[in-house]
Amino acid sequence: MNNLRKQRLQVVLLIIVAGALASGLIIYILGQNVNYFYTPSQIARGEAPEGVFLRAGGMVVEGSLVRDMDSLALEFKVTDGTSVLVVQHTGILPDLFGEGEAAIAAGKVDQNLVLQATEVLAKHDENYMPPEVAESMSEAYLDKRKTAAGTQ
Amino acid sequence: MTVELGHIALIVALCLACIQAVVPMVGSFSGYTHWMRVGHSMAVGQFVFVALSFACLTAAFIQDDFSVAYVANNSNTLLPLQFKISAVWGAHEGSLLLWALILSGWSTAVALCSGKLPLILSARVLSVLGAISVGFALFLLLTSNPFDRILPIPPLEGGDLNPLLQDFGLIVHPPMLYMGYVGFSVPFAFAIAALIGGQFDSAWARWSRPWINVAWVFLTIGISLGSWWAYYELGWGGWWFWDPVENASFMPWLAGTALMHSIAATEKRGVFRSWTLLLAILTFSLSLLGTFLVRSGILTSVHAFASDPERGIFILIFLGIVVGGSLLLFALRGPTMRSATTYSGWSRETMLLINNVFLVSSMAMILIGTLYPLLADVLDMGKISVGPPYFNIFFVPLMSGLMICLGFAGFTRWKNTEGRALLHKGVIPSIVSLVMAFALPMFMVDKLSWSNYSLTAVATLLLVLWVVTMSLEDLWLKSRGKLSSLRGLSGSYWGMLVAHMGLAVCALGVGLSTAYDAQKDLRMVPGDKTELGGYQFQFVGVERVEGPNFIAYRGNVEVKSGGELIVRLSPEKRNYTSGGQVMTEADIDGQLHRDLYVSLGEPLGNQAWAIRFQVKPFVRCIWLGGLLIGLGGLLAALDKRYRRRRLRKGADESSGGLVFE
């Protein structure tokens, strides 16, 4: 083999080995860091694994936000129209968090099926509903909202 | 009337772009010189008409013409003038028009600066640029027309520009970013022209290099500005979230950086030819992907994207033609482009190859992490999101590896460098950086203990000092210790040095602000005090103030160090009157070695407020580093030899005809 061919072979081999290693690693680590979205109904049915970091969300139930008087601990409920999920969190809520609005919380579900959230996200502007939430809302709930809007 | 004028101007620009795309290309094959020259004037004409169209849209914004749907959705009468203007590119339609404007601007620049290029090449380059223009103008006119009217009854008052976008950073950030994205269309067009002509010599590389550098400078500044904006405007102190929108701009930057380095080897040594071509195609494809990812709404929801099938299908077809077509051309023509020479050992070629491996694999893993959730959603595999740990696990080691290799950048020689000589050069810098990296973290904290001796800081300092000391040693050797000989060093060399130092400064900011970041979220009533990172914060109270288009609660926080008042911070909670949006406006006291960052959370009743206090050491270095990286690119682009050589080469070619290999 002449010098040029040898060089090219080295490069090709290097690319193949590196590519194989990289794709293996990426698939493995991606699997470790993917967070699934669950609806309140799924969590109520016990479908969400306990102690695994996940995201859940829905509409914040009116009047469900309760704050601790001495710290930033708080609790609120979200619903998809069928079931209700209790979310506990310590910290500052995002600006656009509001009762009757969509919210997503990220954290782990404990044995009482309460979501211990490390992060609460709300929509970025007033017209936007997170797609996960929009799709998870049961049709019954959306109908109710529509008729409510109609009678107003 | 102005609105219709803008609409017609855009249609005229589309017609000119069609001529620019077709005529010079046909001319280049049939040898009609006057046909080949058509592209140049068309490019200039197209620029004039797109600029006219853009001016008309801007006028509609300034005049509050709410009969235009785009204006009505993104502006209102209360908006200050500068934000009315920046609202032009605040959403999908207008930002695409800005894209088209910048593209025609770059085409004009190519047309005006191509006097030294062989006519056949510049004709083909302009033709490719014209074809891209056609795609964008069609996309604008068919699916995203910013001039659509709401008739017969226009609204009296517009909606609102998202308050997050009402900020100086967002006036400048998108145009900068787009200058970068679109700038990469020039090397792309050069690559396609070279592939069509089957001619890909060092001259090609030399012509496209300054264009790549300039586009890359804009992209670098654009990304830095975006990160800076996120830091002070989103209000909670984060500066990079691995958000798909950020990734969309970062991927072309990584590919573009790889391109800058590989084309250096192509120009000087004639190696990596097909790889450089591929990178030019890749960088521009990623720019296109980035534009569409951010602006098409696909990220908000795959289904919203699908529910507007016109736009979605157009985007897919356009991307398909650009990426698929250029890759097909590459597959047909690429293999004929052999590298002319060989290299061995730890030569500069090898080091640049390693650089490219690091950069391109970083880009690939970001691409996978960004597109995977979209893919999973389309395939009904569940709603997922990829967390920042995924990106950090890959990105940190890859960049560390890159920085270790980067230390040797200046010392390597083309063709062959002896490994032992390189190691020899690395002895003093590695001793210096090892000692300082382990020693410095001891002085970064007040009371040293095992728990607050930060290993993150050690690792950061090790890498940063390694790059800095190696670069300085190289500078010392190159100048032989004489100040007078510094002037003799080329612009490219200074560019490399400054950009590499910039990367080190940026890494310093990232590493140290991560290692020593201090943060507290507290419930505070007026008079409450807290201590954080060696500073005492006292919450004095909250007052109500009125802005031009918002009402705000303004907090008052006194910061003391050692009993002495350093600064009063006034973070705000703003309520925008027109859209009813609430926004957190943090207050920051910034110095090079630390930022004090206070943001007002929500009122908790009984005068209590939730407040976030943060002390962020060296966080400013991140953007300072970004600016230095950009400055480095600019210095390299301004290198005298491009102008001189281009002149000489141009003379060669006009007398001796084209160089085929």
HADDOCK unambig.tbl for C-alpha pairs under 7 A between the chains (distance, minus, plus):
assign (segid A and resid 4 and name CA) (segid B and resid 342 and name CA) 6.36 0.50 0.50
assign (segid A and resid 29 and name CA) (segid B and resid 390 and name CA) 6.24 0.50 0.50
assign (segid A and resid 30 and name CA) (segid B and resid 390 and name CA) 6.09 0.50 0.50
assign (segid A and resid 33 and name CA) (segid B and resid 386 and name CA) 5.93 0.50 0.50
assign (segid A and resid 33 and name CA) (segid B and resid 387 and name CA) 5.59 0.50 0.50
assign (segid A and resid 33 and name CA) (segid B and resid 389 and name CA) 6.65 0.50 0.50
assign (segid A and resid 33 and name CA) (segid B and resid 390 and name CA) 5.69 0.50 0.50
assign (segid A and resid 34 and name CA) (segid B and resid 384 and name CA) 6.21 0.50 0.50
assign (segid A and resid 34 and name CA) (segid B and resid 385 and name CA) 5.71 0.50 0.50
assign (segid A and resid 34 and name CA) (segid B and resid 386 and name CA) 4.72 0.50 0.50
assign (segid A and resid 34 and name CA) (segid B and resid 387 and name CA) 6.32 0.50 0.50
assign (segid A and resid 35 and name CA) (segid B and resid 384 and name CA) 5.36 0.50 0.50
assign (segid A and resid 35 and name CA) (segid B and resid 385 and name CA) 5.25 0.50 0.50
assign (segid A and resid 35 and name CA) (segid B and resid 386 and name CA) 6.28 0.50 0.50
assign (segid A and resid 35 and name CA) (segid B and resid 387 and name CA) 6.97 0.50 0.50
assign (segid A and resid 36 and name CA) (segid B and resid 383 and name CA) 5.78 0.50 0.50
assign (segid A and resid 36 and name CA) (segid B and resid 384 and name CA) 4.46 0.50 0.50
assign (segid A and resid 36 and name CA) (segid B and resid 385 and name CA) 6.66 0.50 0.50
assign (segid A and resid 37 and name CA) (segid B and resid 383 and name CA) 5.27 0.50 0.50
assign (segid A and resid 37 and name CA) (segid B and resid 384 and name CA) 5.92 0.50 0.50
assign (segid A and resid 71 and name CA) (segid B and resid 523 and name CA) 5.80 0.50 0.50
assign (segid A and resid 72 and name CA) (segid B and resid 522 and name CA) 6.64 0.50 0.50
assign (segid A and resid 72 and name CA) (segid B and resid 523 and name CA) 6.00 0.50 0.50
assign (segid A and resid 91 and name CA) (segid B and resid 521 and name CA) 6.20 0.50 0.50
assign (segid A and resid 92 and name CA) (segid B and resid 601 and name CA) 5.95 0.50 0.50
assign (segid A and resid 92 and name CA) (segid B and resid 610 and name CA) 6.44 0.50 0.50
assign (segid A and resid 95 and name CA) (segid B and resid 582 and name CA) 5.74 0.50 0.50
assign (segid A and resid 95 and name CA) (segid B and resid 583 and name CA) 6.03 0.50 0.50
assign (segid A and resid 95 and name CA) (segid B and resid 584 and name CA) 6.95 0.50 0.50
assign (segid A and resid 96 and name CA) (segid B and resid 582 and name CA) 6.52 0.50 0.50
assign (segid A and resid 126 and name CA) (segid B and resid 581 and name CA) 6.90 0.50 0.50
assign (segid A and resid 131 and name CA) (segid B and resid 300 and name CA) 6.85 0.50 0.50
assign (segid A and resid 131 and name CA) (segid B and resid 301 and name CA) 5.64 0.50 0.50
assign (segid A and resid 132 and name CA) (segid B and resid 383 and name CA) 6.89 0.50 0.50
